[in-house]
Amino acid sequence: MADFSVLMSVYRRESPSHLDMCLESLENQTLLAAEVIVVKDGPLGPDLHQVLDAHSARLPIRAIQLPENRGTGAAVRIGVSECSHDLVARMDSDDINVSFRFEHQMRFLSNHPEIDVLGGQISEFMDQPGDSNCIRAVPIQHDAIAAFARRRNPINQMTVMFRKSAVLAAGNYRSWLGFEDYELWVRMLLNSSRFHNLDETLVFVRCGNGMQNRRGGWNYARREAALFWSFRNAGFLTTGAALRAIACRVPARLIPASLRTQVYNRLLRRHVRQPE
């Protein structure tokens, strides 16, 4: 199988312990990356530098320092251009990879050269992986992914492995605070890229760190409404479909975070029972 890059961004408010667990999950992969591009999105504190330095002895980390915090979209846009290999795995700096993630994704992409974006399922957790049994399930096949994208993000971005050439052909990441990946996937769908999701959990995702607080409020609601209206302007959605999506989403962004969490867990997540 070909070599591949891992791409992640880090900024000063990241937890050093979470970053340490994330990088450890890269070290424990059954198939190791040829390089790990870490975009430092502005100055970092000494604790984060210490974690990166410690793992640099065991991982092929290449750090890109930005002089100021520019946000995920701008940071990852620069990081994509810095990747040496066409196959790029994205990673969030506070999540944990399942040990076989890269091996399974690379095997699939080696056997399916027509696929440009490959994701998978995620298991959300509060304190330790597996403690909530909550799965954000996404469709598997391309046509179902394209249909799902008209309502919700069809790719769990922290699981994604993509072809750099296809991302650049669609214009690379842009600065859409909170929606950088979703906006990119829609542009790639419009650019005839092919998508697939593996039907297995690839990443454990931390959701007990104020995630729903960040996904609420008027500013978030306005950005999300603007996103769906941009899908309408690009021809991905009809006017009616865009308005229906906005009408469904805005109220959900304005309710208390605790209630929004309950709605997400009951309606938009799949729960699995642990074996006895």
C-alpha positions as CSV (number, residue, x, y, z in Angstrom):
1,M,0.0,0.0,0.0
2,A,1.1,3.6,-0.7
3,D,2.4,5.9,1.9
4,F,0.0,8.4,3.5
5,S,0.0,11.6,5.6
6,V,-1.9,12.4,8.8
7,L,-3.1,16.0,9.1
8,M,-4.2,17.7,12.3
9,S,-4.3,21.2,13.7
10,V,-3.7,22.2,17.3
11,Y,-4.4,25.5,19.1
12,R,-3.6,26.8,22.5
13,R,-6.8,25.8,24.3
14,E,-6.4,22.1,23.6
15,S,-5.9,19.9,26.6
16,P,-2.3,18.4,26.8
17,S,-3.7,15.1,28.1
18,H,-6.2,14.8,25.3
19,L,-3.5,15.6,22.7
20,D,-1.2,13.0,24.3
21,M,-3.9,10.3,24.0
22,C,-4.6,11.3,20.4
23,L,-0.9,11.0,19.4
24,E,-0.6,7.7,21.3
25,S,-3.4,6.3,19.2
26,L,-1.3,7.2,16.1
27,E,1.6,5.3,17.5
28,N,-0.5,2.3,18.2
29,Q,-1.8,1.9,14.6
30,T,-1.4,-1.4,12.9
31,L,-0.3,0.6,9.8
32,L,1.8,3.7,10.5
33,A,1.7,7.0,8.7
34,A,4.7,8.2,6.7
35,E,4.3,11.6,8.1
36,V,2.1,13.5,10.7
37,I,1.6,17.1,9.7
38,V,0.7,19.2,12.8
39,V,-0.4,22.7,12.1
40,K,0.1,24.9,15.2
41,D,-2.8,27.3,14.8
42,G,-1.1,30.2,16.6
43,P,1.2,30.1,19.6
44,L,0.9,27.1,21.9
45,G,1.6,26.9,25.6
46,P,4.7,25.0,26.9
47,D,2.6,22.0,28.0
48,L,1.4,21.4,24.4
49,H,4.9,21.8,23.1
50,Q,6.1,19.3,25.6
51,V,3.6,16.7,24.4
52,L,4.5,17.2,20.8
53,D,8.2,17.0,21.5
54,A,7.8,13.8,23.5
55,H,5.9,12.1,20.6
56,S,8.2,13.4,17.9
57,A,10.7,10.8,19.0
58,R,8.2,8.1,18.0
59,L,6.2,9.7,15.3
60,P,7.3,11.4,12.0
61,I,5.8,14.7,13.1
62,R,6.4,17.8,10.9
63,A,5.1,20.9,12.6
64,I,3.9,24.0,10.7
65,Q,3.8,27.1,12.9
66,L,1.2,29.8,12.1
67,P,2.0,33.2,13.6
68,E,-1.6,33.7,14.9
69,N,-4.8,31.7,15.4
70,R,-6.6,31.6,12.0
71,G,-9.3,28.9,12.7
72,T,-9.5,25.3,11.6
73,G,-10.4,26.0,8.0
74,A,-7.4,28.2,7.3
75,A,-5.1,26.0,9.3
76,V,-6.1,22.7,7.6
77,R,-6.1,24.4,4.2
78,I,-2.4,25.2,4.7
79,G,-1.8,21.7,6.1
80,V,-3.3,20.0,3.0
81,S,-0.8,21.8,0.8
82,E,2.0,20.7,3.1
83,C,1.2,17.0,2.9
84,S,3.7,15.0,0.9
85,H,1.4,12.2,-0.1
86,D,-1.9,12.1,-2.1
87,L,-3.7,10.1,0.6
88,V,-4.3,12.2,3.7
89,A,-6.0,11.1,6.9
90,R,-7.6,13.9,9.0
91,M,-7.5,13.7,12.7
92,D,-8.8,15.9,15.5
93,S,-6.4,16.6,18.3
94,D,-8.6,15.4,21.1
95,D,-10.0,12.1,19.6
96,I,-8.7,8.6,19.7
97,N,-8.2,6.3,16.7
98,V,-9.1,2.7,16.7
99,S,-5.9,0.7,16.2
100,F,-6.8,-0.7,12.8
101,R,-8.2,2.5,11.4
102,F,-5.5,3.4,8.8
103,E,-4.9,-0.3,7.8
104,H,-8.6,-0.7,6.9
105,Q,-8.9,2.6,5.1
106,M,-5.7,2.1,3.1
107,R,-6.7,-1.4,2.1
108,F,-10.1,-0.1,0.9
109,L,-8.7,2.8,-1.0
110,S,-6.0,0.6,-2.6
111,N,-8.8,-1.7,-3.9
112,H,-11.1,1.2,-4.9
113,P,-9.1,3.9,-6.7
114,E,-12.4,5.5,-7.8
115,I,-13.2,6.6,-4.2
116,D,-11.9,10.1,-3.3
117,V,-13.3,10.5,0.3
118,L,-13.5,7.6,2.7
119,G,-14.9,7.9,6.2
120,G,-16.4,5.7,8.9
121,Q,-18.5,5.5,12.0
122,I,-17.6,7.2,15.3
123,S,-18.3,6.2,18.9
124,E,-18.8,9.2,21.2
125,F,-17.7,9.1,24.8
126,M,-17.7,11.3,27.9
127,D,-14.6,10.3,29.9
128,Q,-13.4,7.0,28.6
129,P,-14.1,5.3,25.2
130,G,-17.2,3.1,25.3
131,D,-18.8,4.8,28.3
132,S,-21.8,6.1,26.4
133,N,-22.3,3.4,23.7
134,C,-23.4,6.3,21.4
135,I,-22.7,5.9,17.7
136,R,-23.0,8.7,15.0
137,A,-23.9,6.5,12.1
138,V,-23.5,7.7,8.5
139,P,-24.5,6.1,5.2
140,I,-22.2,3.7,3.5
141,Q,-22.6,4.0,-0.3
142,H,-22.1,7.1,-2.4
143,D,-25.7,7.7,-3.5
144,A,-26.9,7.4,0.0
145,I,-24.2,9.8,1.2
146,A,-25.1,12.3,-1.5
147,A,-28.8,12.2,-0.4
148,F,-27.9,12.4,3.3
149,A,-25.7,15.5,2.6
150,R,-28.8,17.5,1.6
151,R,-29.9,17.3,5.3
152,R,-26.9,16.6,7.5
153,N,-23.1,16.2,7.3
154,P,-22.7,12.7,5.7
155,I,-19.0,12.3,6.8
156,N,-17.6,12.1,10.3
157,Q,-14.7,14.4,9.5
158,M,-12.4,13.0,12.2
159,T,-12.5,9.6,10.4
160,V,-11.9,10.8,6.9
161,M,-9.1,9.8,4.6
162,F,-9.1,11.6,1.2
163,R,-7.2,12.1,-2.0
164,K,-5.4,15.4,-1.8
165,S,-5.7,15.9,-5.5
166,A,-9.5,15.7,-5.3
167,V,-9.6,18.1,-2.4
168,L,-7.5,20.6,-4.2
169,A,-9.5,20.2,-7.4
170,A,-12.6,21.2,-5.5
171,G,-10.9,24.3,-4.0
172,N,-9.5,22.9,-0.7
173,Y,-10.8,23.8,2.7
174,R,-12.3,27.3,3.4
175,S,-13.0,29.3,6.5
176,W,-16.6,28.3,7.5
177,L,-16.3,28.3,11.3
178,G,-17.8,25.1,12.6
179,F,-18.7,23.8,9.1
180,E,-15.4,23.7,7.2
181,D,-15.6,20.0,6.4
182,Y,-19.4,19.9,5.5
183,E,-18.9,22.8,3.1
184,L,-16.0,21.0,1.5
185,W,-17.8,17.7,1.0
186,V,-20.7,19.5,-0.8
187,R,-18.3,21.2,-3.1
188,M,-16.6,17.9,-3.8
189,L,-19.9,16.2,-4.5
190,L,-20.7,19.0,-7.0
191,N,-17.3,18.4,-8.5
192,S,-18.1,14.7,-9.1
193,S,-15.9,13.2,-6.3
194,R,-16.9,9.8,-5.1
195,F,-17.6,9.0,-1.4
196,H,-17.8,6.0,0.8
197,N,-18.0,5.2,4.5
198,L,-16.8,2.0,6.2
199,D,-19.5,0.3,8.3
200,E,-17.3,0.2,11.4
201,T,-16.2,2.5,14.1
202,L,-12.8,4.1,13.3
203,V,-12.5,6.8,15.9
204,F,-13.6,7.4,19.5
205,V,-14.8,11.0,19.8
206,R,-14.8,13.1,22.9
207,C,-18.3,14.7,23.5
208,G,-18.0,15.6,27.2
209,N,-16.0,18.7,26.6
210,G,-18.7,21.3,26.0
211,M,-19.4,20.2,22.4
212,Q,-23.1,21.1,22.6
213,N,-22.3,24.4,24.1
214,R,-20.2,25.3,21.1
215,R,-23.0,24.1,18.8
216,G,-25.7,26.5,20.0
217,G,-26.5,30.2,20.2
218,W,-27.5,32.9,17.6
219,N,-24.0,33.1,16.0
220,Y,-23.9,29.4,15.4
221,A,-27.5,29.4,14.1
222,R,-26.7,32.3,11.7
223,R,-23.6,30.5,10.3
224,E,-25.5,27.3,9.8
225,A,-28.3,29.1,8.0
226,A,-25.8,30.9,5.8
227,L,-24.2,27.5,5.0
228,F,-27.4,26.0,3.8
229,W,-28.2,29.1,1.8
230,S,-24.8,28.7,0.1
231,F,-25.8,25.1,-0.8
232,R,-28.9,26.6,-2.4
233,N,-26.8,29.2,-4.3
234,A,-24.4,26.5,-5.5
235,G,-27.3,24.5,-6.9
236,F,-27.0,21.7,-4.4
237,L,-30.3,22.4,-2.7
238,T,-33.6,23.9,-4.0
239,T,-34.8,27.0,-2.3
240,G,-37.5,25.0,-0.5
241,A,-35.1,22.4,0.7
242,A,-32.7,25.0,2.0
243,L,-35.5,26.8,3.9
244,R,-36.8,23.6,5.4
245,A,-33.3,22.7,6.6
246,I,-32.8,26.2,8.1
247,A,-36.3,26.1,9.8
248,C,-35.4,22.7,11.4
249,R,-32.0,23.7,12.6
250,V,-32.3,27.2,14.0
251,P,-34.7,26.2,16.8
252,A,-32.4,23.4,17.8
253,R,-29.5,25.9,18.1
254,L,-31.4,28.2,20.4
255,I,-32.6,25.7,23.0
256,P,-30.5,25.0,26.1
257,A,-27.4,22.8,25.5
258,S,-28.7,20.1,28.0
259,L,-31.9,19.8,26.0
260,R,-30.1,19.8,22.7
261,T,-27.9,17.0,23.9
262,Q,-31.0,14.9,24.8
263,V,-32.5,15.5,21.3
264,Y,-29.2,14.5,19.6
265,N,-28.8,11.4,21.7
266,R,-32.4,10.2,21.2
267,L,-33.0,11.2,17.6
268,L,-29.7,11.5,15.8
269,R,-27.5,8.8,17.5
270,R,-27.6,5.0,17.5
271,H,-27.1,3.3,20.9
272,V,-25.3,-0.1,21.1
273,R,-25.6,-2.5,24.0
274,Q,-22.4,-3.7,25.5
275,P,-21.9,-7.5,25.6
276,E,-22.6,-9.0,29.0
